[in-house]
Amino acid sequence: MLTDTKLRSLKPREAPYRVADSGGLCIEVRPTGSKLWRYRYRFVGKASMVSLGEYPATSLAEARAKRDQAKALLKAGTNPSHAARVAKATHVEHAQNTFVVVAGELLAKRSREGLSAGSVAREQRMIEKDLGPYIGSLPVAEVEATVLLAALRRIEARGAVETAHRARSLASRVFAYAMATGRATRNPAADLIGALQSPKKKHFASLTDPNDVAVLLRALHGYQGSPQVMTALKLAPLVFVRPGELRTVRWTDIDLDGAEWRYSASKTAQPHIVPLSTQAVSILRELQPLTSRSVYVFPNARSAARPMSENAVTAALRTMGFDGNTMTGHGFRAMARTILDEVLGYRPDYIEHQLAHAVRDPNGRAYNRTAHLPARKAMMQAWADYLDQLRTNSNVVPLAARRAQA
């Protein structure tokens, strides 16, 4: 029988050779110096052999225990070699179907389909930090709602309620993808809708008093930077679209002669029209000779094949002294909504439709993209003229006074 001392003393030769232990167990020494455990047996009268691991990773005692397990399989009428192949295949299948592997596949797919680099990085961090440690190694089909909820509760416990909701949404997309690819039959994240704490409503920081807006507009027009960022800063208050929609606008979506920008709103995926004021058209015509070779109106400084960085406008605002509690790229929307309603007196449904919100008529039908378009064109031109007045004339009536007059 073999001992550890004898096993260590076995030296490689030009050809592989085996040294027996007992009960069919032997060690195979290869010319490379590796030592492999083998179990030799007969099944249905035919000689066969199965690998039990490599020495010393698999010790002598462990190899003998595996031999005894193989003998038990033989006694039960099962071929140990076949059982080993099934176990290996099951292990590989398990590794390919874990939550973290499926999530990685989905994230790679979303990245190829245009998900921004920043969003990819955020979702990757969420998978690695918030979900992976608790459900990442589990087969995606075996993740129970209670286990997922426990992971989400950990996020809640550190006060990140909104992150917990985003993590549940991300997990839901992973399970939906697993179902689409035949690796799961249900989506446990869907069972958790309403199970988490409700996040406190947080509004994007914005300036809505005309005097403050006047200061902001003068700063925007005085900013010195790349032509793309300078133009985006001037255009943002005129069109008040979502920041991601502004930075990814394509020249093919812009009709300068018709003074319209047509695209699908990112939030609702519905076709949307932004009437362009004469000021907006003029700003875009100035930029066009510089960036028209790119697909994007605002191409990335490093590669014209990508849109401008999602942090470009925010970074410029910070450089000008407007911090995150004062003004954000999203804040131009709140600015327009408030002043168009409370100062300029436009109908709320015109404003909401121009914001690409899901506005419905009295019969419950969603307005189409051309609803009230002539009125919205007039509103957008009046809005641009009003902003010009604010920027060039500091003698404006404060919002509070306007409200008092109403």
C-alpha positions in Angstrom: 0.0 0.0 0.0 1.0 3.6 -0.6 2.1 6.1 2.0 2.7 9.8 1.8 6.4 9.2 2.1 6.4 6.8 -0.8 4.1 9.1 -2.9 6.6 12.0 -2.5 9.5 9.8 -3.5 8.0 8.7 -6.8 10.0 10.3 -9.7 8.9 10.9 -13.3 10.1 8.7 -16.1 10.1 8.9 -19.8 6.8 7.2 -20.0 3.8 7.3 -17.6 3.7 4.5 -15.0 1.3 3.5 -12.2 1.9 2.3 -8.6 -1.0 0.4 -7.0 -2.4 1.2 -3.6 -5.3 -1.2 -2.7 -8.8 -2.1 -3.9 -8.2 -0.9 -7.5 -6.7 2.5 -6.4 -3.4 3.5 -8.0 -1.3 6.6 -8.6 -0.2 7.5 -12.2 3.1 9.3 -12.5 3.5 11.3 -15.7 6.7 12.5 -17.4 5.8 16.1 -16.4 5.9 15.1 -12.8 2.2 15.3 -12.1 0.7 12.5 -10.1 -2.9 11.5 -10.8 -5.2 9.2 -8.8 -6.9 6.4 -10.8 -9.5 3.8 -9.8 -9.4 0.7 -12.0 -12.5 -1.5 -12.1 -14.6 -3.7 -14.3 -18.2 -2.8 -15.3 -20.3 -5.4 -17.2 -17.2 -7.4 -17.7 -15.2 -4.6 -19.3 -12.1 -3.1 -17.8 -12.4 0.7 -17.2 -10.7 3.5 -15.2 -11.8 6.8 -13.7 -9.8 9.8 -12.5 -10.1 10.7 -8.8 -8.0 13.9 -8.7 -4.4 15.0 -8.5 -1.9 14.4 -5.7 -1.2 16.2 -3.4 -4.3 18.4 -3.9 -6.3 15.2 -3.4 -4.7 13.5 -0.4 -4.2 9.7 0.0 -7.1 9.5 2.4 -9.3 11.5 0.1 -8.4 9.3 -2.8 -9.3 6.2 -0.8 -12.6 7.8 0.2 -13.4 8.5 -3.5 -12.5 4.9 -4.4 -15.0 3.7 -1.8 -17.7 6.0 -3.2 -16.9 4.6 -6.7 -17.2 1.0 -5.4 -20.6 1.9 -3.9 -21.7 3.1 -7.3 -20.6 -0.1 -8.9 -22.5 -2.1 -6.3 -25.6 -0.1 -7.1 -25.1 -0.9 -10.8 -23.8 2.5 -11.9 -20.7 3.1 -14.0 -18.4 5.4 -12.0 -17.0 6.9 -15.2 -20.5 7.8 -16.4 -21.4 9.3 -13.1 -18.2 11.4 -13.1 -19.0 12.8 -16.6 -22.5 13.7 -15.4 -21.2 15.4 -12.3 -18.7 17.4 -14.4 -21.4 18.5 -16.9 -23.7 19.5 -14.0 -20.9 21.6 -12.4 -20.2 23.4 -15.7 -24.0 24.0 -16.3 -24.2 25.3 -12.7 -21.3 27.7 -13.3 -22.8 29.0 -16.5 -26.3 29.6 -15.0 -25.4 31.5 -11.8 -27.1 34.8 -11.2 -23.8 36.7 -11.6 -22.9 35.0 -14.9 -26.4 35.7 -16.4 -26.2 39.3 -15.1 -22.8 39.7 -16.8 -24.3 38.4 -20.1 -27.2 40.8 -19.9 -24.9 43.7 -19.1 -22.7 43.0 -22.1 -25.7 42.8 -24.3 -27.1 46.1 -23.1 -23.7 47.7 -23.6 -23.5 46.5 -27.2 -27.0 47.9 -27.7 -26.0 51.4 -26.6 -26.2 51.6 -22.8 -23.9 54.4 -21.7 -20.5 53.6 -20.2 -21.5 55.3 -17.0 -24.7 53.2 -16.7 -22.7 50.0 -17.5 -20.3 50.9 -14.7 -23.1 51.6 -12.2 -24.9 48.4 -12.9 -21.7 46.4 -12.7 -20.9 47.9 -9.3 -24.4 47.1 -8.2 -24.0 43.5 -9.3 -20.6 43.1 -7.6 -21.3 45.1 -4.4 -25.0 44.8 -3.7 -26.3 41.6 -5.3 -23.3 39.3 -6.1 -22.2 38.6 -2.5 -25.6 37.3 -1.6 -27.1 35.7 -4.7 -24.3 35.8 -7.2 -23.2 32.2 -6.9 -26.7 30.8 -6.9 -28.2 29.2 -10.0 -30.5 31.9 -11.4 -33.4 29.5 -11.5 -33.0 28.8 -7.7 -33.0 32.3 -6.4 -36.1 32.7 -4.1 -37.9 36.0 -3.5 -37.1 35.7 0.2 -33.3 35.4 -0.5 -33.4 38.4 -2.9 -35.4 40.4 -0.4 -32.7 39.7 2.3 -30.1 41.1 -0.1 -32.2 44.2 -0.8 -32.9 44.7 2.9 -29.1 45.0 3.5 -29.0 47.9 1.0 -32.0 49.5 2.8 -30.3 49.1 6.2 -27.4 51.4 5.1 -30.0 54.1 4.2 -29.7 53.6 0.4 -33.5 53.1 -0.2 -33.4 54.4 -3.8 -30.4 52.1 -4.5 -32.4 49.1 -3.2 -35.2 49.9 -5.6 -32.7 50.2 -8.5 -31.2 46.9 -7.5 -34.6 45.2 -7.5 -35.2 46.6 -11.0 -31.8 45.4 -12.2 -32.4 41.9 -10.7 -35.8 41.8 -12.4 -34.1 42.5 -15.8 -31.6 39.7 -15.1 -34.4 37.2 -14.3 -36.4 38.3 -17.3 -33.3 37.7 -19.5 -32.8 34.3 -17.8 -36.4 33.3 -18.6 -35.9 34.5 -22.3 -32.8 32.3 -22.6 -34.4 29.2 -21.0 -32.5 29.3 -17.7 -35.3 30.3 -15.4 -39.1 29.9 -15.3 -40.1 32.8 -13.1 -39.0 36.3 -11.9 -38.8 36.5 -8.1 -38.0 40.2 -8.3 -41.6 40.8 -9.6 -42.9 39.4 -6.3 -41.1 42.1 -4.4 -42.9 45.1 -5.9 -44.1 47.0 -2.9 -42.0 45.1 -0.4 -39.3 47.8 -0.1 -39.5 51.1 1.8 -40.8 53.9 -0.4 -38.0 56.3 -1.3 -38.4 59.9 -0.2 -39.3 62.0 -3.3 -36.2 64.0 -4.3 -36.5 66.8 -6.8 -33.6 67.8 -9.0 -32.0 71.1 -7.9 -33.2 73.9 -10.1 -33.3 77.7 -10.2 -36.9 79.0 -10.8 -36.8 82.6 -9.7 -36.3 84.8 -12.7 -33.6 86.9 -11.1 -31.6 83.7 -10.3 -32.3 82.4 -13.8 -30.9 85.6 -15.3 -27.6 85.1 -13.5 -27.5 81.5 -14.6 -28.1 82.4 -18.3 -25.4 85.0 -18.3 -23.0 82.5 -16.8 -24.0 79.9 -19.5 -23.3 82.3 -22.3 -20.0 83.4 -20.8 -18.7 79.9 -20.3 -15.4 79.2 -22.1 -14.9 75.5 -23.0 -15.1 73.2 -26.0 -17.6 74.2 -28.7 -19.8 71.2 -27.9 -20.1 72.0 -24.2 -20.6 75.7 -24.8 -23.4 75.0 -27.3 -25.0 72.4 -25.0 -25.1 74.9 -22.2 -26.8 77.5 -24.3 -29.3 75.0 -25.8 -30.3 73.2 -22.6 -32.6 75.9 -21.2 -34.2 76.5 -24.6 -35.3 72.9 -25.2 -35.4 71.6 -21.6 -35.2 67.9 -22.6 -33.7 65.2 -20.4 -29.9 65.5 -20.1 -29.3 62.1 -21.7 -31.5 63.1 -24.7 -29.6 66.3 -25.2 -26.1 64.8 -25.1 -27.1 62.0 -27.5 -29.0 64.1 -30.1 -28.1 63.1 -33.7 -27.9 65.5 -36.6 -30.4 63.2 -38.5 -33.0 64.0 -35.8 -32.6 67.8 -36.4 -34.5 69.6 -39.1 -33.0 73.1 -39.0 -35.1 74.4 -41.9 -38.3 73.1 -40.4 -37.1 74.2 -36.9 -37.9 70.8 -35.3 -36.1 68.1 -33.4 -37.8 64.7 -33.5 -36.8 61.6 -31.5 -38.2 59.0 -29.1 -38.4 60.2 -25.5 -36.1 58.1 -23.3 -38.6 57.8 -20.4 -41.7 56.8 -22.4 -40.1 55.6 -25.7 -42.8 57.6 -27.5 -42.1 59.8 -30.5 -41.6 63.4 -29.4 -41.2 66.7 -31.2 -39.2 69.7 -29.8 -40.1 72.9 -31.7 -36.8 74.8 -32.1 -36.9 78.6 -31.6 -35.0 80.9 -33.9 -32.4 81.2 -31.1 -32.0 77.4 -30.9 -31.7 77.1 -34.7 -29.0 79.8 -34.7 -27.0 78.1 -32.0 -27.1 74.8 -33.8 -26.2 76.3 -37.1 -23.0 77.8 -35.5 -22.0 74.3 -34.3 -23.0 72.4 -37.4 -19.7 73.1 -39.4 -17.7 71.8 -36.5 -19.5 68.5 -35.7 -21.6 67.6 -38.7 -19.1 64.9 -39.7 -20.1 63.0 -36.5 -23.4 61.2 -36.1 -23.9 63.2 -32.9 -24.5 66.9 -32.5 -22.4 66.9 -29.4 -19.6 64.3 -30.1 -17.2 63.1 -27.4 -14.0 65.0 -27.3 -12.0 61.8 -27.6 -14.0 60.0 -30.2 -16.6 61.4 -32.6 -18.2 58.0 -32.7 -19.5 58.5 -29.2 -21.7 61.2 -27.7 -20.5 63.8 -25.2 -19.8 62.6 -21.7 -22.8 62.5 -19.4 -20.9 64.6 -16.9 -19.8 67.4 -19.3 -22.7 69.8 -18.6 -22.7 69.0 -14.9 -19.0 69.6 -14.7 -19.4 73.0 -16.5 -22.1 74.0 -14.1 -19.8 73.2 -11.2 -17.0 75.1 -12.7 -19.3 78.2 -12.9 -20.1 77.8 -9.2 -23.5 76.1 -9.4 -23.3 73.2 -7.0 -25.5 70.1 -6.9 -27.9 71.8 -4.4 -28.4 74.8 -6.7 -28.6 73.5 -10.3 -28.4 70.3 -12.2 -28.6 69.4 -15.9 -32.1 68.0 -15.2 -33.0 71.3 -13.4 -33.6 73.1 -16.7 -36.9 71.1 -17.0 -38.1 72.2 -13.6 -37.1 75.8 -14.4 -39.2 75.7 -17.6 -42.2 74.0 -16.0 -42.4 76.5 -13.2 -41.8 79.7 -15.1 -43.9 78.8 -18.2 -46.8 78.1 -15.8 -46.5 80.6 -13.0 -44.9 83.5 -14.9 -45.8 83.2 -18.5 -49.2 81.6 -17.9 -49.1 78.7 -20.4 -51.6 75.9 -20.2 -50.2 73.0 -18.0 -51.1 70.4 -20.6 -49.0 72.3 -23.2 -46.1 72.3 -20.8 -46.4 68.7 -19.7 -46.6 67.5 -23.3 -43.6 69.5 -24.2 -41.7 67.9 -21.3 -42.6 64.5 -23.0 -44.7 63.4 -20.0 -47.5 61.0 -20.3 -50.3 63.5 -20.7 -53.8 62.2 -21.5 -56.9 63.9 -22.8 -60.3 64.0 -21.0 -61.2 60.7 -22.5 -58.0 59.0 -21.1 -56.3 58.8 -24.5 -52.6 59.7 -24.7 -51.9 62.8 -26.7 -49.9 62.0 -29.8 -46.6 63.8 -30.6 -48.3 66.5 -32.8 -50.9 67.4 -30.2 -51.1 71.2 -29.9 -48.0 71.5 -32.0 -48.7 75.0 -33.3 -49.4 76.2 -29.8 -46.3 74.6 -28.5 -44.2 76.1 -31.2 -45.5 79.6 -30.2 -44.8 78.7 -26.5 -41.2 77.6 -27.3 -40.5 80.8 -29.2 -42.0 82.9 -26.4 -39.9 81.0 -23.9 -36.7 81.7 -25.8 -37.5 85.4 -26.2 -38.3 85.5 -22.4 -34.9 83.9 -21.6 -33.1 86.5 -23.9 -34.9 89.2 -22.0 -33.8 87.8 -18.7 -30.2 87.5 -19.8 -29.9 91.0 -21.3 -32.1 92.9 -18.8 -31.6 92.6 -15.1 -34.8 94.5 -14.3 -37.1 91.5 -13.9 -40.0 90.9 -11.6 -39.2 88.2 -9.0 -41.3 85.0 -9.1 -42.8 85.7 -5.7 -44.1 89.0 -6.9 -45.6 87.4 -10.0 -47.4 84.9 -7.8 -48.7 87.8 -5.6 -50.1 89.5 -8.7 -51.8 86.4 -9.9 
